[in-house]
Amino acid sequence: MYRIFLLLVLILPFITSCRKESPYSPDRVIIGIPSDIQTLNPLYAYTVDEGAISELLFLSLVTFKWDEEKGNLKTVPMLATDWIWNSDSTSLSFNLREDVYWSDGIQCTAEDVLYSFDLYSDPVVQSKLLGSFKSLYLNDDSSIDLDKSFKILNPFSIQINFRSDAAPVLPEIIFPLIPKHVFSKYERKDIATAKENLEPVTNGAFKLSDWSKNQSVTLRINENSFLYNNSSIKEIIFKVVPDYNSRLTQLKKGEIDLTELVKPDDISELKRYAHLSIKPVKGREYDYVGWNNIDPDIYQREGRFISHKLFGDARVRRALTHAINRKEILEEYLLNYGELAAGPVSPIFKEAIDPNLKPHQYNPSKAKQLLAESGWTETDKDGILQKGKLQFRFTLHIPSGNPRRSYAATVIKNNLRAVGIDVNVITLEPGVLIEEFYSRKIDAWMMGWFVPIPVDLKMSWYSDLEVTPVNFVGYGSAEADQLLDKMEKRISVDEYNQLLKEFQAVINRDEPMTFMYWLDNITVYNNRISNMDISPLGVVHHCWEWTINN
């Protein structure tokens, strides 16, 4: 008996070690993410990671790549082999591949395309794209009128019809498609809780292999996909590592292969590791300080738009920007991994940016001059500006757990005190802060914003707050509204870009918020991964094209 026990003691460690999978598997990539996802259904993929994973599992009609030279999208076939616009761009026909099957063996057809549009636009379903199909014919509840908007030509061809007064562009009708045979068995109100949101039937480049809640999401290459080739990575694991420093440690040790949103002050140390590559990408995210342009109390109580007593004057808002040393934050905290912002259009959109439009520079003297022109003067010898009996004091709300914004808030507080403005900084949980400015209950806050591709500014800047609730600062301008309305007309790309430039000039003049800086997305990855295309469209975009150097 003792010999048997001794033999087991000697053999079991060997068996265990053989079963342990090396992180350096020749066909596996491990990506560190800060938190688990909540769904695999693209209807509800609200977070960046949910969107990235769902796009690997579900095909779209076409896909996009980033044209770095021009700063816009290049269209690439996906489920659709080709597409044809009619002569006046009022309809578009897609021809689909006939070799695409859902993971349960059912063939993907034009019926799935039609059904997907129906679900995404249905108010009962409450998808992330609800209200996004304004170029199509709509019903009274804003769902798509299927009879007017679509015609199935055959099982693998579908025609999409647009309103004659609309200006459709291809990206606004591209999204991951949904299997009709799976979800049509549910009532629409129950789709959000369907088990297939966690155990999906898919048709993409990858299939779900395992989802261990709060630990990892494992995808396996779909060898039946037309996207598969022998050199494709076979497995991709999204490993949940909530602690930022732990993600960096695992990156250094090779326990994960890639992570995003690396802080600039960690770059110098990471450069010491020969197996790591660093890729900063000019992005679509900017930090901003929001100034409530309208009086929040009156708006909440009466629904009327009355200029804010502190921030209602554009001269004051420009003064605030001139008073803040954004360059100091960019250089000292971000180590120049970013650039000062002049408005809400990212510099990556090269054809839509006016090179003559410059960010407001740090100039305390100019700030004081503009404040004086607006009637703010120092009268009580306490160093605080006044207008009548009103002193220039306010509370700046920032999110907790964000060192960059805490650092910036300290700079802002000190800079504004130097021009006679007293700032009290309060930290709130991010969810609480979002609710506060979404309901227009606060005067000033600091957050970030992503610009969509293609550029769509109406939802953020149009003055009708009932239609555009994410115009958080309550900005209203007849001139800006007119330009935004023109952008929705049937115009050429060049005309659209010219309108964008004119709109940016208006925003730069009115300065409804202080645009701080565009942030680089710094990705660090193991250089055993090749053929990566890290761009403003994302990191794992088209990762089935990645290969491993062993």
Secondary structure, DSSP 8 states (H G I E B T S, - for coil): -HHHHHHHHHHHHHHHHHHS--TT-TTEEEEEESS--S---GGG--SHHHHHHHHHHS--SEEEEEETTTTEEEEEESSEEEEEE-TTSSEEEEEE-SS-B-TTS-B--HHHHHHHHHHHH-TTT--TTTT--TTB-B-TTS-B-HHHHEEEEETTEEEEEB-TT----GGGG------HHHHTTS-GGGGGG-GGGTS----SSEEEEEEETTTEEEEEE-TTSTT--TTS-SEEEEEE---HHHHHHHHHHTSSSEES---GGGHHHHTT-TTEEEEEEEEEEEEEEEE--B-HHHHHHH----B-TTT-SHHHHHHHHHHS-HHHHHHHTSTTSEEE-SSSS-TT-GGG--TT-------HHHHHHHHHHTT-EE-SSSS-EEETTEE-EEEEEEETT-HHHHHHHHHHHHHHHHTT-EEEEEEE-HHHHHHHHHTT--SEEEEEEE--SS---HHHH-S-TTT-TT-TT----HHHHHHHHHHTSS--HHHHHHHHHHHHHHHHHH-SEEEEEEEEEEEEEETTEES---BTTBSSTTGGG-EE--
